Amino acid sequence: MTLLYFDPGLGAMIIQTIIAAVAGVILFSKNLMHKIKVFLGIGKPIEDDVFDDIDIKDSDKENN
């Protein structure tokens, strides 16, 4: 009969793996659901460049 020994490092590694897997599934499914909603026309697409809304005048560039 063989007894298994789990040291604290192995237990922490198992817990970390489980948490990372759950986080990965949540993030992947969130991205996938967004793409499906955009494809069906329910959601709106994400704009790639968020800096287009910022207006910088030439005088502001010269002052810095």
N, C-alpha and C positions, 0 to 999 in steps of 0.2 A: 504494500500500500504506500503510495507516494502522497506526501502532503505538500501543498503549494504554499509558498511564502511570498506575500506581497509586501514589499517595503514601501515606505511613504512616497518615495520618488516614483515608483510605478503607479501607485494610486493617483498621484497628482497628474501623471502623464495620461492616464485613462480618462480622468475628469476633463483635462484640457482638450483631449481629442473629441470627447463627446460635445463639449461646448463649441468647439470650432466647427464640427459637423452640423450642429443645429444652426449656428450663425450662417454658415455657407448655404444651407438649404433655404433659410429665410430670405437672404439677400438674392439668391438665384430666383426663387419663386416670385419675389417682388418685382424684379426686373422683367421676368417672363410675363407676369400678369399685366404689367404696364405696356409691353409690346403688343400683347393680345388686345388690350383695350384700344390702343392707337389704331391697330389694324381694323378693328370693328367700328371705329369711329366714335367710341364712347369717351375716350380720353384724348387729351391734347398732347401733341409731341413736345418733347423738351427741346428748347432752343440750345444750340451748341455753344454760341458765343454770348455769354452774359455781360460782356463788357461793352457791347454796342450801345447800351442805354446811358453810358457815362459820357457826358460832354465836357471836354477839357478845352479851354480857350488858350490861345497862344500866349496871352499875358500870364496865365497861371504857370505855364511851362518856364517862362523867363524868370519868374520870381523864385523858383526853386532852383 
